[in-house]
Amino acid sequence: MKQAPAFLLDQLVAQAAQRTPGAPAVRIGKERLNYRQLEERVARVAAGLVAAGVQPQERVGIYQPKSLDTVVALLAILRAGATYVPIDPQAPAKRAQAAMVHAGVRTLFSAGRPFKQLSAATEPVVHTVIVPEDCTVPAHVAQCGLRFSTLLTNSPAVQIDRTGQDLAYLLYTSGSTGTPKGVAISHAQSLAFVQPATQVFDFHGDDVVASHAPFNFDLSVIDLFCTFSAGAEVVLIPETWLGFPAKVADLIEKAPITVWNSVPSALVAMVQRGKLHERDLHKLRTVLFAGEPFPLPALRALRAAAPETRLINVYGQTEANSSTYHVVSEIPDDDSTPLPIGRALPNYRVLLLSDEGEPVTEPGQDGQMYIVSPAVACGYLADDKRTAAAFVQHPLQTERPQIVYRTGDRARLDEQGRLVFLGRADLAIKVRGFRVELGEIEGIARREPTVQDACATPVPDAEMGHQIVLFVSTAPGEAIDEDSLRQHLADALPRYMRPERIACRASLPQSSNGKIDRAGLKREAQDILQNN
């Protein structure tokens, strides 16, 4: 009997378990689960969460490294009717705790190094923390400690009334005010992307898909849910491997991976330091890359290493997931020619509007991008002001309400009618594929008492996307200790947001309009990085 379309994300696993229960579902190292085993564990842990008092639409945190248990936890949270909140396992404890407080997390899955960081906290972080067998929960971390293994002993019989409009997950992104933004996405909104993406990117049941992105990054939605939708296998790449491109390249060859999805910087590192050209990549069918422009020399090297692999440039934002794609058939000879981001996925329409608010329809013209799609997120959790600024009424349609996402990105049309990304209209950049609001770095730097003002300055970098130089001016009567400032930033920012260099000044230069001379500091930042 034909299965009805899934309207909840975790149903993708349940349906795959019905179709092909013995098919491999998730793997890390030598550990693996097939779909029957994964579905059974999800059902038991979900029942355990309900028994522990987790309520429908409650936000449950995940602050631990990738593992089979992490995937089970993520799906079980959904099955219990709750919302999962993945927190960067590399994030400092203070930043992780701030996200938990903002999201109202009462129940948390934690393990490994992140749990050790929480154990160093001085105040209770959450009400209930769920940990592996070998962890001891200090009283100051949580009021209640549960073992993950205990949840697995529950009867899987639990029925929760749910709809596609229920929130599925919160993804925290960099915020320009110095506070991360929690992007709220429902089951229906996520599936409005997952279902057409699974078809367009041609996932099928015998694929082996690499999970490179951390689960707090929106690329993980493809890795997990497109894979589960196809009944394929996802191979988890530990976070500790990400600084070792040769090790990751070895996994691609030996797994063997058939579908790869990551930021370009990960692929650039494998091209440059992972000896990708020496690998047998004939099983690598598709490479998706997103999050930042791909340097064309490295893209040519990737093409040479994998001549039969389909390369797809994917563009999107956390607030609407991936909205356009371009299958790379030819790589421009001129390195300064940007690679198109292509055309909208099914379920999406991209509006390109001029500064006067008129539709851009002619090649060569540029404008700001708006995303029209049922995949557009609900908004930012507990932040009406920023939600109202980004999620706006359709600018060309006033006769009925329709919310669209104003991206803040600019693009133009090429001669083939394809979109070409031009850059951000605000102060956001991409570092290793992660969106970084420079204003957040500046705001946190200004919280250091010795700092009067700050300017985070990006310098394009072929491997990382950008490097950041932080210019700071000294508060009156103070002297900036660079080591102390670096520690202050490390306590509040994930590694990818921390500046490569800090430059202390008595004052920051101003332009004629009285604002910080960002253009002048950018030239100086380039000199600093070139001479160090």
CORDA-V740429 format. One record per residue. N is the residue number from 1. RES is the residue in one letter. SS is DSSP state (h for helix, s for strand, l for the rest). PHI is phi in radians with two decimals (999 if undefined). D_LAST is the distance of its C-alpha to the last C-alpha in Angstrom with 1 decimal. Layout:
# CORDA-V740429
N:RES:SS:PHI:D_LAST  N:RES:SS:PHI:D_LAST
This chain:
# CORDA-V740429
1:M:l:999:65.3  2:K:l:-1.20:62.4  3:Q:l:-1.38:60.0  4:A:l:-1.22:59.5  5:P:l:-1.03:56.0  6:A:l:-1.17:53.8  7:F:l:-2.04:53.4  8:L:l:-2.30:51.3  9:L:l:-1.06:48.1  10:D:l:-1.22:49.4  11:Q:h:-1.12:52.5  12:L:h:-1.05:50.4  13:V:h:-1.27:50.4  14:A:h:-1.04:54.0  15:Q:h:-1.21:55.0  16:A:h:-1.11:53.1  17:A:h:-1.14:54.8  18:Q:h:-1.29:58.1  19:R:h:-1.28:57.5  20:T:l:-2.43:55.8  21:P:l:-1.04:55.9  22:G:l:-1.55:54.9  23:A:l:-1.25:51.9  24:P:s:-1.13:48.5  25:A:s:-1.97:46.7  26:V:s:-2.58:43.5  27:R:s:-2.51:41.8  28:I:s:-2.54:39.0  29:G:l:1.02:38.9  30:K:l:-1.66:42.6  31:E:s:-1.57:43.8  32:R:s:-2.69:45.4  33:L:s:-2.27:48.0  34:N:s:-1.54:50.3  35:Y:h:-1.17:51.4  36:R:h:-1.08:54.5  37:Q:h:-1.16:52.7  38:L:h:-1.11:49.9  39:E:h:-1.09:52.6  40:E:h:-1.12:54.6  41:R:h:-1.13:51.7  42:V:h:-1.03:50.7  43:A:h:-1.09:54.3  44:R:h:-1.21:54.7  45:V:h:-1.17:51.5  46:A:h:-1.04:52.3  47:A:h:-1.09:55.8  48:G:h:-1.13:54.2  49:L:h:-1.13:52.0  50:V:h:-1.09:55.1  51:A:h:-1.11:57.0  52:A:l:-1.43:54.3  53:G:l:1.78:54.8  54:V:l:-1.17:52.1  55:Q:l:-1.74:53.5  56:P:l:-0.96:53.3  57:Q:l:1.19:50.2  58:E:l:-1.17:48.8  59:R:s:-1.68:45.0  60:V:s:-1.99:44.0  61:G:s:-1.54:40.5  62:I:s:-2.26:38.7  63:Y:s:-2.30:35.8  64:Q:l:-2.83:35.5  65:P:l:-1.18:33.9  66:K:l:-1.09:35.4  67:S:l:-2.91:38.7  68:L:h:-1.05:42.2  69:D:h:-1.11:43.2  70:T:h:-1.14:40.5  71:V:h:-1.14:42.0  72:V:h:-1.06:45.5  73:A:h:-1.05:44.6  74:L:h:-1.02:43.1  75:L:h:-1.24:46.3  76:A:h:-1.17:48.6  77:I:h:-1.04:47.3  78:L:h:-1.09:48.2  79:R:h:-1.09:51.6  80:A:l:-1.37:52.4  81:G:l:1.51:52.1  82:A:l:-1.73:48.9  83:T:s:-2.03:45.4  84:Y:s:-1.56:42.5  85:V:s:-2.14:39.2  86:P:s:-1.37:36.4  87:I:l:-2.01:33.6  88:D:l:-0.87:30.1  89:P:l:-1.17:30.5  90:Q:l:-1.59:26.8  91:A:l:-1.25:27.2  92:P:l:-1.05:27.3  93:A:h:-1.01:30.9  94:K:h:-1.11:30.9  95:R:h:-1.19:29.9  96:A:h:-1.07:32.4  97:Q:h:-1.13:35.1  98:A:h:-1.08:34.6  99:A:h:-1.14:35.2  100:M:h:-1.09:38.3  101:V:h:-1.14:39.7  102:H:h:-1.09:39.1  103:A:h:-1.40:40.8  104:G:l:1.25:43.6  105:V:l:-1.23:43.0  106:R:l:-1.86:45.9  107:T:s:-2.11:45.7  108:L:s:-2.43:42.5  109:F:s:-1.60:41.8  110:S:s:-2.60:39.2  111:A:l:-2.87:38.2  112:G:h:1.10:35.6  113:R:h:-1.03:32.4  114:P:h:-1.00:33.0  115:F:h:-1.16:36.4  116:K:h:-1.08:35.1  117:Q:h:-1.14:32.9  118:L:h:-1.13:36.0  119:S:h:-1.15:37.9  120:A:l:-1.50:35.7  121:A:l:-1.19:36.8  122:T:l:-1.83:39.2  123:E:l:-2.27:41.3  124:P:l:-1.01:43.2  125:V:l:-1.61:41.0  126:V:s:-2.45:43.7  127:H:s:-1.36:47.4  128:T:s:-2.22:47.3  129:V:s:-2.13:44.7  130:I:s:-1.90:45.4  131:V:s:-2.31:43.8  132:P:l:-1.19:44.3  133:E:l:-1.07:47.0  134:D:l:-1.56:44.8  135:C:l:-1.79:43.4  136:T:l:-1.88:45.0  137:V:l:-1.65:44.7  138:P:l:-1.13:44.5  139:A:l:-1.08:46.8  140:H:l:-1.42:44.0  141:V:l:-1.53:42.3  142:A:s:-2.71:45.3  143:Q:s:-1.29:49.1  144:C:s:-2.38:49.9  145:G:s:-2.04:48.3  146:L:s:-2.13:49.5  147:R:s:-1.57:48.9  148:F:h:-1.01:47.9  149:S:h:-1.09:50.6  150:T:h:-1.16:53.2  151:L:h:-1.09:52.5  152:L:l:-1.22:53.2  153:T:l:-1.50:56.7  154:N:l:-1.30:57.8  155:S:l:-1.17:60.3  156:P:l:-1.31:58.5  157:A:l:-1.38:61.2  158:V:l:-2.51:59.6  159:Q:l:-2.14:60.2  160:I:l:-2.12:58.2  161:D:l:-1.26:59.0  162:R:l:-2.39:56.0  163:T:l:-2.34:55.3  164:G:l:-1.15:52.5  165:Q:l:-1.46:51.7  166:D:l:-1.13:50.6  167:L:s:-1.16:46.9  168:A:s:-1.65:45.3  169:Y:s:-2.71:41.8  170:L:s:-2.04:39.3  171:L:s:-2.01:35.6  172:Y:s:-1.57:33.2  173:T:s:-2.09:30.5  174:S:l:-1.10:27.9  175:G:l:-2.09:29.6  176:S:l:-1.22:28.7  177:T:l:-1.54:30.6  178:G:l:1.71:28.6  179:T:l:-2.10:31.3  180:P:l:-1.03:31.2  181:K:s:-1.80:34.0  182:G:s:-1.67:36.6  183:V:s:-1.43:37.8  184:A:s:-1.71:41.4  185:I:s:-2.27:42.7  186:S:s:-1.52:46.3  187:H:h:-1.00:47.8  188:A:h:-1.10:49.2  189:Q:h:-1.13:46.0  190:S:h:-1.16:44.1  191:L:h:-1.17:46.9  192:A:h:-1.11:47.1  193:F:h:-1.65:43.7  194:V:h:-1.02:44.2  195:Q:h:-1.15:47.6  196:P:h:-1.22:46.8  197:A:h:-1.13:43.3  198:T:h:-1.02:45.0  199:Q:h:-1.34:47.3  200:V:h:-1.12:44.9  201:F:l:-1.47:42.2  202:D:l:1.11:45.2  203:F:l:-1.28:44.9  204:H:l:-2.48:47.9  205:G:l:-1.06:49.4  206:D:l:-1.68:48.2  207:D:l:-1.27:44.5  208:V:s:-2.11:41.9  209:V:s:-1.88:39.2  210:A:s:-1.39:35.7  211:S:s:-1.82:34.7  212:H:l:-1.60:30.9  213:A:l:-1.26:30.3  214:P:l:-1.12:30.9  215:F:l:-1.23:34.3  216:N:l:-1.50:32.9  217:F:l:-1.84:31.4  218:D:l:-1.16:34.0  219:L:h:-1.07:33.3  220:S:h:-1.15:35.2  221:V:h:-1.11:38.4  222:I:h:-1.13:38.5  223:D:h:-0.96:37.8  224:L:h:-1.52:40.6  225:F:h:-1.45:43.2  226:C:h:-1.16:43.3  227:T:h:-1.10:43.6  228:F:h:-1.15:46.4  229:S:h:-1.06:48.1  230:A:h:-1.50:48.3  231:G:l:1.26:49.3  232:A:l:-1.63:46.4  233:E:s:-1.92:44.2  234:V:s:-1.88:40.8  235:V:s:-1.89:38.5  236:L:s:-1.41:36.2  237:I:l:-1.75:32.7  238:P:l:-1.03:31.6  239:E:h:-1.03:28.5  240:T:h:-1.19:27.3  241:W:h:-1.50:27.2  242:L:l:-1.18:24.8  243:G:l:-1.59:21.7  244:F:l:-2.22:23.6  245:P:h:-1.06:24.3  246:A:h:-1.14:26.4  247:K:h:-1.16:28.6  248:V:h:-1.19:29.1  249:A:h:-1.08:29.8  250:D:h:-1.09:32.3  251:L:h:-1.10:34.1  252:I:h:-0.98:34.4  253:E:h:-1.23:36.2  254:K:h:-1.62:38.3  255:A:h:-1.02:39.3  256:P:l:-1.47:39.8  257:I:l:-1.37:38.2  258:T:l:-1.83:40.0  259:V:s:-2.26:38.2  260:W:s:-2.04:34.5  261:N:s:-2.47:33.0  262:S:s:-2.84:29.4  263:V:l:-1.29:26.4  264:P:h:-1.00:25.0  265:S:h:-1.04:21.6  266:A:h:-1.16:23.8  267:L:h:-1.26:25.4  268:V:h:-1.05:22.2  269:A:h:-1.09:21.0  270:M:h:-1.24:24.5  271:V:h:-1.13:24.5  272:Q:h:-1.46:21.2  273:R:h:-2.22:21.5  274:G:l:-1.81:25.1  275:K:l:0.92:27.1  276:L:h:-1.07:29.0  277:H:h:-1.18:30.5  278:E:h:-1.62:32.3  279:R:l:-1.58:34.0  280:D:l:-1.54:37.5  281:L:l:-1.97:37.1  282:H:l:-1.19:40.6  283:K:l:-1.49:41.4  284:L:l:-1.31:38.4  285:R:l:-1.49:40.4  286:T:s:-2.45:38.2  287:V:s:-2.12:34.5  288:L:s:-1.75:33.9  289:F:s:-2.36:30.5  290:A:s:-2.73:29.8  291:G:l:1.83:27.6  292:E:l:-2.94:25.1  293:P:l:-1.13:25.1  294:F:l:-1.66:24.9  295:P:l:-0.99:22.7  296:L:h:-1.13:25.6  297:P:h:-1.02:24.3  298:A:h:-1.21:24.0  299:L:h:-1.15:27.3  300:R:h:-1.10:28.9  301:A:h:-1.14:27.7  302:L:h:-1.13:29.3  303:R:h:-1.06:32.4  304:A:h:-1.14:32.6  305:A:h:-1.30:32.3  306:A:l:-2.35:34.9  307:P:l:-1.15:37.1  308:E:l:-1.68:40.0  309:T:l:-1.38:38.0  310:R:s:-1.38:38.5  311:L:s:-1.82:35.2  312:I:s:-2.27:35.5  313:N:s:-1.51:33.0  314:V:s:-1.97:34.0  315:Y:s:-2.11:33.3  316:G:s:-3.14:34.2  317:Q:s:-2.46:33.6  318:T:l:-0.96:34.6  319:E:l:-1.19:37.3  320:A:l:-2.50:39.1  321:N:s:1.01:37.5  322:S:s:-1.52:37.0  323:S:s:-1.92:39.0  324:T:s:-2.33:38.3  325:Y:s:-2.64:37.7  326:H:s:-2.46:37.3  327:V:s:-1.39:38.3  328:V:l:-1.37:36.1  329:S:l:-1.72:38.6  330:E:l:-2.31:36.5  331:I:l:-1.79:32.7  332:P:l:-0.96:32.1  333:D:l:-1.26:31.2  334:D:l:-1.52:29.0  335:D:l:-1.14:25.6  336:S:l:-1.52:25.7  337:T:l:-1.45:29.1  338:P:l:-1.24:28.9  339:L:l:-1.31:30.8  340:P:l:-1.07:33.9  341:I:l:-1.68:34.3  342:G:s:1.50:38.0  343:R:s:-2.19:41.0  344:A:s:-1.21:42.2  345:L:l:-1.18:43.3  346:P:l:-0.95:46.9  347:N:l:1.42:47.6  348:Y:s:-2.22:44.9  349:R:s:-2.37:45.1  350:V:s:-1.86:42.2  351:L:s:-1.62:43.0  352:L:s:-2.05:41.0  353:L:s:-2.04:41.9  354:S:l:-1.22:41.1  355:D:l:-1.11:40.2  356:E:l:-1.57:43.9  357:G:l:1.48:44.7  358:E:l:-1.64:46.3  359:P:s:-1.10:45.8  360:V:l:-1.60:43.5  361:T:l:-2.20:45.6  362:E:l:-1.82:44.6  363:P:l:-1.00:41.8  364:G:l:1.60:38.9  365:Q:l:-1.44:39.5  366:D:s:-2.18:37.0  367:G:s:-2.97:37.6  368:Q:s:-1.59:36.8  369:M:s:-1.63:37.6  370:Y:s:-2.13:40.3  371:I:s:-1.89:41.3  372:V:s:-1.91:45.0  373:S:s:-3.01:45.9  374:P:l:-1.20:47.7  375:A:l:-1.49:44.4  376:V:l:-1.08:43.0  377:A:l:-1.14:42.3  378:C:l:-1.24:44.5  379:G:s:2.42:41.8  380:Y:s:-1.79:39.6  381:L:l:-1.02:41.3  382:A:l:0.94:42.6  383:D:l:-2.56:40.8  384:D:h:-1.12:43.4  385:K:h:-1.15:41.4  386:R:h:-1.24:38.5  387:T:h:-1.08:41.0  388:A:h:-1.13:43.1  389:A:h:-1.33:40.1  390:A:h:-1.77:39.0  391:F:s:-1.86:42.3  392:V:s:-2.12:44.6  393:Q:s:-1.09:48.0  394:H:l:-0.84:48.0  395:P:l:-1.20:47.6  396:L:l:-1.89:50.1  397:Q:l:-2.42:52.7  398:T:l:-1.89:54.5  399:E:l:-1.33:57.8  400:R:l:-2.58:56.7  401:P:l:-1.16:53.8  402:Q:l:-2.73:50.9  403:I:s:-1.53:47.5  404:V:s:-2.17:44.5  405:Y:s:-1.78:40.7  406:R:s:-1.53:38.7  407:T:s:-1.31:35.3  408:G:s:1.42:33.2  409:D:s:-1.74:32.1  410:R:s:-1.98:32.9  411:A:s:-2.62:34.2  412:R:s:-2.36:36.4  413:L:s:-1.70:39.1  414:D:l:-1.61:38.8  415:E:l:-1.13:41.9  416:Q:l:-1.59:42.9  417:G:l:1.39:42.9  418:R:l:-1.55:39.8  419:L:s:-1.38:37.3  420:V:s:-2.17:33.8  421:F:s:-1.24:31.2  422:L:s:-1.90:29.4  423:G:s:2.49:27.4  424:R:s:-1.51:28.0  425:A:l:-1.49:30.2  426:D:l:-2.05:28.6  427:L:l:-1.85:25.3  428:A:s:-1.79:25.1  429:I:s:-2.32:22.6  430:K:s:-2.07:22.4  431:V:s:-2.19:19.9  432:R:l:0.90:21.1  433:G:l:1.53:24.4  434:F:s:-1.49:24.9  435:R:s:-1.32:25.7  436:V:s:-2.20:23.6  437:E:s:-1.51:25.0  438:L:h:-1.06:22.2  439:G:h:-1.09:25.1  440:E:h:-1.18:25.5  441:I:h:-1.09:22.0  442:E:h:-1.11:22.6  443:G:h:-1.10:26.1  444:I:h:-1.23:25.1  445:A:h:-1.05:22.5  446:R:h:-1.20:25.3  447:R:l:-1.31:27.5  448:E:l:-1.27:25.5  449:P:l:-0.98:27.8  450:T:l:-1.43:25.2  451:V:s:-1.71:23.7  452:Q:s:-1.50:25.5  453:D:s:-2.57:23.9  454:A:s:-2.58:21.1  455:C:s:-2.46:19.6  456:A:s:-1.52:17.9  457:T:s:-2.04:16.2  458:P:s:-1.55:15.9  459:V:s:-2.20:13.8  460:P:s:-0.98:15.8  461:D:s:-2.45:14.7  462:A:l:-1.09:17.1  463:E:l:-1.55:17.3  464:M:l:-1.64:17.0  465:G:s:1.64:18.6  466:H:s:-2.63:16.1  467:Q:s:-1.89:13.0  468:I:s:-2.08:13.6  469:V:s:-1.93:12.0  470:L:s:-1.77:14.7  471:F:s:-1.66:15.7  472:V:s:-2.28:18.5  473:S:s:-1.88:21.0  474:T:s:-1.51:22.9  475:A:l:-1.15:26.5  476:P:l:-0.94:29.0  477:G:l:1.33:29.5  478:E:l:-2.04:26.7  479:A:l:-2.29:23.4  480:I:l:-1.43:20.8  481:D:l:-1.67:19.8  482:E:h:-1.07:16.6  483:D:h:-1.11:17.8  484:S:h:-1.15:21.1  485:L:h:-1.14:19.7  486:R:h:-1.09:17.8  487:Q:h:-1.15:21.1  488:H:h:-1.03:23.0  489:L:h:-1.20:21.1  490:A:h:-1.12:21.4  491:D:h:-1.25:25.1  492:A:h:-2.01:25.6  493:L:l:-2.12:23.4  494:P:l:-1.17:23.2  495:R:h:-1.00:20.0  496:Y:h:-1.19:19.5  497:M:h:-1.68:19.6  498:R:l:-1.40:17.1  499:P:l:-1.17:14.0  500:E:l:-1.26:10.6  501:R:s:-2.37:9.4  502:I:s:-2.10:12.0  503:A:s:-2.10:12.4  504:C:s:-1.62:15.7  505:R:s:-2.36:17.9  506:A:l:-1.14:21.5  507:S:l:-2.69:22.4  508:L:l:-1.70:21.2  509:P:l:-1.15:22.1  510:Q:s:-2.05:25.3  511:S:l:-1.50:26.8  512:S:l:-1.13:30.4  513:N:l:-1.56:31.8  514:G:l:1.52:30.4  515:K:l:-1.62:28.0  516:I:s:-1.02:24.2  517:D:l:-1.37:22.6  518:R:h:-1.16:20.8  519:A:h:-1.12:20.4  520:G:h:-1.14:18.8  521:L:h:-1.20:16.3  522:K:h:-1.14:15.6  523:R:h:-1.11:14.6  524:E:h:-1.16:12.4  525:A:h:-1.09:10.8  526:Q:h:-1.07:10.2  527:D:h:-1.15:8.6  528:I:h:-1.06:6.2  529:L:h:-1.24:5.4  530:Q:h:-1.24:5.7  531:N:l:-1.70:3.8  532:N:l:-2.15:0.0
